[in-house]
Each structure stands twice: as structure tokens, then as C-alpha cells.
Amino acid sequence: MLNILTYNIQYGKRTSSIIKWIKNLPQIPDIICFQEFPKKEIEIFIKKIKKKNYKYQYTESLRKKNETYGQLTLYDSIKLKVKENKTIDLKKSFIEKIFSPNTISRKALITSFEYDGKLFILINAHLTAFHFNSIKRSQILKIIDSLDKNLEKIPHIFLGDLNYSSLIRRKKLLNLMYKYGFYNAYKLKTHRLFFLNHQLDYVFYKGCIIINPVVIRLKYSDHFAVSFKTQIN
């Protein structure tokens, strides 16, 4: 059984508080998937978390005020071995090109792990914001098309900030993922939008079991953290 956490930390504005929170958890996660993690703070974070066997994969996905942010996948290197990793470039959206010309392309970080003698694939994604849902679905299709067809039958977990609001035709997203064999782990609100809460962060899975998904309403970001356990078959 693996304990996994996913969390968009809003440009790492409260990284120190997040470190304290993780250190006080009853069980430090085996895998942590961050979005909008500041690149310059990765080594500091690992040192302060005091989990010596954490290793990581990282991809740059955003730039703001000359700082670089992206997806960080931390993993327990005693329990888990990386067999392969790759980054999928999702390109900048039309709106991002106009309003954020200096930013970089959104990315998806794909890692193939070995756990207890079994392979599984973890996708840590951060899709474009402030655009049509059709653009986000096309980004998802690009990620799915990049997956190794020879490994289609092994377990996959597709998670992260998909920027796909549950307020606007979420069913199209769920139907798309189901078409490719992915099930939605929960329909819980994960983001504050002014006075509304809605879902932007998702966990999709196939070939495995997701147990006890929980949304943790922290105050360190405009997103909430999501934790769950998985049984790799």
C-alpha cells in the first residue's frame, strides 16, 4: 500500500508552513506530487523535511517574476525505484501567449515506478488555466497518446491540477478519461474561487485501487491538498 499526496502550492508562497505540516503528519507520504513548486527551493525542502530517502523528478512548467515553478514528484527511494521518466510539452495556450509572453510551456511529468516488484505509471500534470475546456481535453489527449502502448495494462495514476472546473461541464472530462480506461477517484471541491469552492484537482486511475481519497482544507494555497492510498495490483 502506498500513501500519496498531491497539492498545488500556489507558487510556494507558504513552503515553510507546508514543511511543518508534512513533518507532523502521522505518516509522511511515500509519494508527493506538487504543482507550482519553486525550483530554487527543492533541495531546501528535502533537507528540511528530514526524510533522507526522498528523491525526486522535476519539470519546469511556469515562470513568474523571473522565478521558475513546476511539477515536483518526490518519492521514497527505498520503497520505489524509477524505471523511466519523461516530460510532455503541452505548449502555451493562445491566452498565455498574449497575457504571459515570458512564461514557459505547461508540462506533464510522467514517471514509471517499480514497487514491490510491480510497475506502475504516475502522471503529475498541470494544465493550462483561463482557456476553453476543449484545450485542456486536447492536452490530456496529448499526454495519453504519449504513454507507452506496450504498458497499457499496467496500473496508471493520472493526477494534478487540471484547471478543469467542476462548475462547467465536468462530465465531458470524466467521459474522456473513461474512454481511455481511467476512473475518477472523487468529486470533491479542491479550490477556492472567490466565494465559491469547486474541483480543479483530480485523481484518475486504472489497473489499481484508490483507497480513502481525502481533501485537506489547508490555508497555504488557493488549492486544497488531496491524499489517498493505492494498492498496486
N, C-alpha and C positions, 0 to 999 in steps of 0.2 A: 504494500500500500504506500502510495506517495502522497505527500501533503504539498499542495501547490497554491501559490498566491499570485494574483495579477492586480496591477494598480497603476493607473496613470497619475503621476505625482505632480502634474502642473508645473513643469519646468523646475522641479526640485526646490520649490520655494521653502519647504519645511523639512528638508532632508534630515536635519538633526533630530527633529521630533519623530520622524518615521523610524530612524535607527533605534531610538529609545523604545518605541512601541514594539518593534520586532524583537528586540532583546528581551522584552518582558512577556512575550508570548509563551504559553505552556510548551509549545513545540515550534522551534524555528523551521520554516518550510524547507522541504527538500529542493524545491524549485521556486524562484521568484521571477516573475515577468513584469518588468517595469516598462512604462511608456513615458516619454518626455524626461528621460533621465539625463542629467548633465554629464557630459563625457569627462570633464575635468575632475569629477567627484567619485569616479568608480573605485579607484584604489583606496581612497579615504574611507568610502562607505564599507568596503570589505574589511579593512583594518579595524574600524570601529565596531562592526557587528560582531567581531571576535568569533567567527566561525571559520577556522583556519582551512577547512577543506572546501570552501566555496571557490569555484572557478566560474568563468563567465564567457558568454558570447555577446557581442555588441554590434549594432549598426547605427550609423548616423541617419537621422530622419527629419530633423528640423534645425533651423538656425534662427536665433533671435538675439539682437544686440551683440553680434559677434561671438556669441556663445553657441556651442553645438549640443544638441539633445538627440536622444534616440531611444531605441528599444534595447533594454538590458535583460538578458536571461542569465540569472545566477543559478548554479546547481551544485548539489552535494557531490563532489568528485569521488567520494568513497562509494556511494550507492550507485552513481550514474557515470557512464562513460560516453563521451561524444564520439560517434562514428562518422558523422559528416555534418557540415553546416554550410548554409548558403544564404545570400541576401537577394531578394527580389525587388527590383526597382519599379515602383508604381507610378513614377513620373509626377510632375506637378500638375495640379488641376489648372484649368483656364483662369479661375478666380485667383488662385495663388500666384499665378504668373503676373496678374495685374496688380494685386494689392500687396504681394510679398515677393518682389522680383529677386531679392537677395537670398531667399530661402533655398533649401535643397529639396530633392525629391523625397516623397514618402517612401517607406520601405517595409518589407516584411522579412523577419528573421526566422529562418527555418532550421531547426536542429534535429538531427536524428540521434536518439539516445539508445544505449543498451542498459536495461535494468533487469537484474535477476535473470540474466540470460536471454531476455526478450527485447526486441526492438520496438520503439515507438517514435512517432514524429510529433514535434511540438512547433506550432506556428505562432509567433509573437508578432502581431500586426498592429499598425496604427494607420488607419485610412484617412483620406483627405477630409477636411472639415469644410463647412459652408459651400456645399455643392449639391447637385441633384443626387438622389439615391441611386439613379442608374449608373452614375460614375463610380459610386462605391461598389455596386454589384460587379461592374466591369473590372475593378481592382481585385475583388475576390476571385473572379474567374481567372485572372492572370496568375494569382497565387496557386489556385487549384491546378491549372494547366501546367505549372512548373513542377508539380510533385511527381516523383518517380512512379511511373505506372507499374513497375515491377514490384513496388512495395505497397500497392493499393490495399492489400488485405491486412496489413499490419495496423495496429492502433494509431489513430491520429487525434491530436487535440489542437483546435484552432481557436485562439483566444486573443483578447486585447481590446483596445479602444477602436471600434469600427465606425464611430461617429455616425451611427445609423439609429436615428431616434425611434423609440417605440411609439411616439405620438404620430408618426407619419408612415403608414403602410408598411409596418414591420413584417406583415405576412409575406410580402414578396421576398424579403431576405430569408425568412425561415423556409419558404418553398424552394428557393435556390439552393440553400445548403442541404436540404433534404434530398433534392435531386441528385446530389453527389454523395449521398450516404451519411451526411452529418446530422446529428440530433442536437437540439438546443437544450442546454443544461438547466436553464431557469428563465423566468420572465420577471425579474426583479429590477427595481429602479436603482440606477448606479451613478446618476449625475444630477447636480443641481443646476437648473436653468432659471435664473431669477427666482420666482416663487414656485416654480414647478420642478418636480422630480420626475425623471424619465430614465429609460435604459439606453445607454450608449455602448456599454462594455458587455461583451458576450463570451461564453464558453461553448463551443461546438465540439462534438466528439463523435468518433466512430470506431468500432472494434474494441472498445474498452467500456468501463463503467465509471460514471461520475457519482460520487457519494457526498451528500450533505453540502451542497453549494450554499454559501452564506455571504451576504453583502454586509460589510462592516462600515458603518457610517462615521468615518473619521473626519476631522476638520482640517486636515493638512493639504487638501486639494479640492478642486471643484468636482472631482470624481470620488467615488467610494471604492474601497478595496474589496476584492472578491476572493474568498478562499474556498477550496474544495479538496477532496481526496479522490484518488483514482486507483482503480485496480486494473493493472495491465494484464490482459489475458494471454 
